[in-house]
Amino acid sequence: MVIRCKNCYKKLHYQERYCTRCGTESEEVVEIMENGVPPVSDWQKTKVALIISFFVSFLFTGVFSVVMGILYRRFNPSLIIDEEGLLPIVLSGFSRGYSLFITSIATLLILSIVFYSDWFSDFKEYKAKDVFYSLQIWAPLIGLLYVTSKIIGFSPIPSYIFTYIENDVAPFIIIITFLILYAIVEEFLRKIVIEGINEVTIWPNYITVIISGIFSVAFNLMVFMGFENLIINGILGLTLGHLYLKNKNNLIPNIIVRIILIILVLFL
């Protein structure tokens, strides 16, 4: 855990109760000296969360896609694959859709268990009145993001997802479920990444927001392999990183914005 002096931002050792630079007492150091065990740092949590997400969301999605494809092919032997080796939309939609559905549930469940206190702390702190006060931000923000996606011709949702829906190759409830669950996972990871960066650096907020935007692009590319929506996901990542900091590091507004935006894009 990295502890900084609240006055001069000097890094403090676990036994450095008073800052050797300015003399300010550190409550964090006092707590560690009294309890004897330093708490897990936000930066350590960041590394663990990213490793979990990489293995479950990326590697397991690929594995499950192959397994689902093999099973579908086995139970549908009459399925024809063309001479160029291109997979039929019904096969790719089934394997990809269900693999994303499974890994979205697994990723969210594992992160919720490992980071239980971090995950539910925001829900406890967020009151009903906060929802009302945040409406003045959400309404124009959601409208701006939606209009921007229409103007530039790109959607935060990969185009192949719409192809699956149009061809009815995967149940709509499966598709909207994994889109929402992965949006929630991404916002929780954004929280972890921002908190980790703020712990080990003293960078200004705009640098942290830019990094969170880059993270959004990388996460969506890793999970959905949607290269055509990098621009809109970058804009979305920058916006939601700023929104997270403006809402006193609470991820609930971000989750609500993401869910509403997904519903708008799918239904309008």
C-alpha positions in Angstrom: 0.0 0.0 0.0 1.4 3.4 -1.0 0.8 6.0 1.7 1.3 9.7 0.9 1.4 12.7 3.2 -1.9 14.6 2.8 0.0 17.9 3.0 3.0 17.5 0.8 2.3 14.2 -1.0 5.6 12.6 0.1 5.6 8.8 0.2 5.6 7.6 3.7 7.1 4.4 5.2 4.8 2.2 7.4 6.7 3.4 10.5 6.8 7.1 9.4 4.0 8.4 11.6 5.0 12.0 11.1 6.1 13.2 7.6 9.9 13.8 7.7 9.4 16.6 5.2 6.5 18.7 6.7 5.7 17.0 10.0 2.1 16.2 9.3 0.7 13.1 11.1 -0.6 10.3 8.9 -3.8 8.6 10.0 -3.1 5.7 7.7 0.4 5.0 9.2 -1.1 5.2 12.7 -3.7 2.6 11.8 -1.1 0.3 10.4 1.1 0.7 13.5 -1.9 -0.1 15.7 -3.2 -3.0 13.7 0.1 -4.4 12.6 -0.9 -5.5 9.1 -1.0 -3.0 6.2 -4.2 -3.2 4.1 -4.2 -4.4 0.5 -3.3 -1.5 -1.7 -5.5 -0.2 -4.5 -2.7 -0.8 -7.0 -2.5 -4.5 -5.9 -6.3 -4.7 -6.4 -5.9 -3.2 -9.8 -3.4 -5.8 -10.9 -5.5 -8.7 -9.5 -8.7 -7.4 -11.2 -7.0 -7.0 -14.6 -5.5 -10.5 -14.4 -8.9 -12.0 -13.5 -10.6 -10.1 -16.3 -7.9 -11.1 -18.9 -8.1 -14.8 -18.1 -11.9 -15.1 -17.8 -13.1 -12.5 -20.3 -10.5 -13.0 -23.0 -9.0 -16.5 -22.8 -12.1 -18.3 -21.6 -14.3 -16.6 -24.1 -12.1 -17.9 -26.9 -12.1 -21.4 -25.3 -15.9 -21.5 -24.9 -16.4 -20.2 -28.4 -14.5 -23.1 -29.8 -16.3 -25.6 -27.5 -19.8 -24.2 -28.4 -18.9 -24.3 -32.1 -17.9 -27.9 -31.9 -21.0 -28.9 -30.0 -23.3 -27.0 -32.4 -21.5 -28.6 -35.4 -21.9 -32.1 -33.8 -25.6 -31.7 -33.3 -26.1 -30.1 -36.7 -24.1 -32.3 -39.1 -25.9 -31.0 -42.1 -24.5 -27.5 -41.5 -22.5 -26.5 -44.6 -19.2 -24.5 -44.4 -18.3 -22.9 -47.7 -15.1 -23.5 -49.6 -13.4 -20.5 -48.2 -13.8 -21.8 -44.7 -16.1 -19.0 -43.5 -18.3 -20.0 -40.6 -22.1 -19.7 -41.2 -23.6 -16.8 -39.2 -25.8 -19.3 -37.3 -22.7 -21.1 -36.0 -20.6 -18.1 -35.1 -23.6 -16.4 -33.5 -24.4 -19.4 -31.4 -20.8 -20.0 -30.3 -19.8 -16.4 -29.7 -23.1 -15.3 -28.2 -23.3 -18.1 -25.6 -19.6 -17.9 -24.8 -19.9 -14.1 -24.0 -23.0 -14.9 -22.0 -21.2 -17.5 -19.8 -18.0 -15.5 -19.3 -19.9 -12.2 -18.5 -21.6 -14.0 -15.6 -18.4 -15.7 -14.5 -16.3 -12.5 -14.6 -18.9 -10.5 -12.7 -19.4 -13.2 -10.1 -15.6 -13.7 -9.5 -15.0 -9.9 -9.2 -17.9 -9.6 -6.8 -16.6 -12.3 -4.6 -12.9 -11.2 -4.6 -13.7 -7.5 -4.2 -16.9 -7.8 -2.2 -16.2 -4.7 0.0 -15.1 -2.5 -2.8 -18.0 -3.6 -5.0 -20.9 -3.0 -2.6 -19.5 0.1 -0.8 -20.7 2.3 -3.7 -24.2 0.8 -3.5 -24.4 1.5 0.2 -23.3 5.1 -0.1 -25.5 5.9 -3.1 -28.9 7.2 -1.9 -32.2 7.7 -3.7 -31.8 11.5 -3.7 -28.4 11.1 -5.5 -30.3 9.5 -8.4 -32.5 12.6 -8.7 -29.6 15.1 -8.5 -27.7 13.1 -11.1 -30.5 13.3 -13.7 -29.3 16.7 -14.7 -26.0 15.1 -15.8 -27.4 11.7 -17.1 -30.0 13.1 -19.5 -27.8 15.3 -21.6 -24.9 12.9 -21.3 -26.9 9.9 -22.6 -28.4 12.0 -25.4 -25.0 13.4 -26.4 -23.4 9.9 -26.5 -26.3 8.5 -28.5 -26.3 11.4 -31.0 -22.5 11.2 -31.4 -22.7 7.5 -32.2 -25.3 8.2 -34.9 -23.4 11.2 -36.4 -20.1 9.4 -36.7 -21.8 6.2 -37.9 -20.4 4.0 -35.2 -22.0 2.3 -32.3 -20.5 1.3 -28.9 -21.9 -2.2 -29.7 -20.0 -4.2 -32.4 -21.8 -4.5 -35.7 -21.8 -8.3 -35.6 -24.0 -8.2 -32.5 -26.7 -6.5 -34.6 -26.1 -9.2 -37.3 -26.8 -11.9 -34.7 -30.0 -10.1 -33.7 -31.2 -9.6 -37.2 -30.6 -13.2 -38.2 -32.1 -14.5 -34.9 -29.1 -16.8 -34.3 -28.9 -16.1 -30.5 -31.8 -15.3 -28.2 -32.1 -11.5 -27.6 -32.2 -12.0 -23.9 -28.8 -13.7 -24.0 -27.4 -10.8 -26.0 -28.7 -7.9 -23.9 -27.7 -9.8 -20.8 -24.0 -10.2 -21.6 -23.9 -6.6 -23.0 -25.2 -5.2 -19.7 -23.1 -7.5 -17.5 -19.9 -6.7 -19.4 -20.8 -3.0 -19.1 -21.0 -3.4 -15.3 -17.7 -5.3 -15.3 -16.0 -2.6 -17.3 -17.3 0.2 -15.0 -16.1 -1.7 -11.9 -12.7 -2.2 -13.6 -12.6 1.5 -14.4 -13.1 2.2 -10.7 -10.3 -0.1 -9.7 -7.9 1.3 -12.4 -8.6 4.9 -11.4 -8.2 4.2 -7.7 -5.0 2.3 -8.4 -3.5 5.1 -10.5 -4.5 7.7 -8.0 -2.7 5.7 -5.2 0.7 5.4 -6.9 0.8 8.7 -8.7 -0.1 12.3 -8.2 -1.2 12.9 -11.8 -3.9 15.4 -12.5 -7.4 14.1 -13.1 -7.3 14.6 -16.8 -4.4 12.2 -17.2 -6.3 9.6 -15.2 -9.4 10.1 -17.4 -7.3 9.7 -20.5 -5.8 6.4 -19.2 -9.3 5.2 -18.3 -10.4 6.0 -21.8 -7.6 4.0 -23.3 -8.5 1.2 -20.9 -12.1 1.2 -22.2 -10.9 0.8 -25.8 -8.5 -2.0 -24.8 -11.2 -3.9 -22.7 -13.8 -3.7 -25.5 -11.3 -4.8 -28.1 -10.2 -7.7 -25.8 -13.7 -8.9 -25.1 -15.7 -8.1 -28.2 -13.0 -7.9 -30.9 -14.9 -4.9 -32.4 -12.4 -2.9 -34.3 -14.9 -0.7 -36.0 -16.1 0.9 -32.7 -12.8 2.0 -31.3 -13.6 5.7 -31.7 -17.0 5.8 -30.0 -15.6 3.6 -27.2 -12.8 6.0 -26.7 -15.2 8.9 -26.4 -17.4 6.8 -24.1 -14.4 5.9 -21.9 -13.3 9.5 -21.6 -16.8 10.7 -20.7 -17.4 8.0 -18.1 -14.0 8.4 -16.5 -14.8 12.1 -16.0 -18.3 11.2 -14.8 -16.9 8.8 -12.2 -14.6 11.4 -10.7 -17.4 14.0 -10.7 -19.6 11.7 -8.8 -17.1 11.4 -5.9 -15.6 8.1 -7.2 -19.0 6.3 -7.2 -19.6 3.9 -10.1 -23.4 3.7 -9.8 -24.1 6.7 -12.2 -21.8 5.1 -14.7 -23.6 1.8 -14.6 -27.0 3.4 -15.0 -25.7 5.5 -18.0 -24.3 2.3 -19.6 -27.5 0.3 -19.2 -29.7 3.1 -20.6 -27.3 3.7 -23.5 -27.3 -0.1 -24.4 -31.1 -0.1 -24.3 -31.3 3.0 -26.5 -28.9 1.6 -29.1 -30.6 -1.7 -29.3 -34.2 -0.5 -29.5 -33.9 2.8 -31.4 
